[in-house]
Amino acid sequence: MAYELVEAILSELRLLKFEEVTFAGRDRCKRYLKGSLMLSPESSNSRMAHLAKQVVFLGCPAKLEYLLESVDAVSIAGIQGFSSE
């Protein structure tokens, strides 16, 4: 199952190399992610899982404002640069 997930992610990243990322698509993803971040503390289990992910990926729990600012900072050039690496 993990192999299939990795393959699906890599497939999507490969597509980004050849398909133009639109402002509308980027903004839709940003809204979705920001909504998910704001609703994640709804339950204790969700909050703990969210904090654990932050510690794994960032090294410490992050404030919601920092995460939202990070999402806002994503640019089309940044997406395309990441996908070409």
C-alpha positions, 0 to 999 in steps of 0.5 A, spaced: 500 500 500 505 504 501 508 503 494 502 504 491 501 511 495 509 513 493 507 511 486 501 515 485 505 521 488 511 521 484 506 520 478 502 527 480 509 530 480 511 528 474 505 531 471 507 537 474 513 538 469 509 538 463 502 541 465 501 548 466 499 550 473 494 555 473 492 560 478 485 557 479 488 550 481 493 553 485 488 557 489 483 552 490 489 547 493 491 553 498 483 554 500 483 546 501 489 546 505 488 552 509 481 550 511 483 543 513 489 546 517 483 550 521 479 545 522 484 540 524 483 541 532 476 539 532 477 533 536 483 531 541 485 525 536 486 530 530 489 535 534 494 530 537 495 527 530 496 534 527 501 536 532 505 529 531 506 531 524 508 537 525 514 535 530 516 530 525 516 534 519 518 541 522 522 539 528 517 542 533 509 544 533 508 550 529 503 555 530 497 556 525 499 563 523 505 560 521 502 554 517 497 559 514 503 564 512 507 558 509 501 556 504 500 563 502 507 563 500 506 558 495 507 560 488 506 557 481 514 558 480 515 554 486 511 549 485 514 548 478 521 548 481 519 543 486 517 538 480 523 539 476 528 537 481 
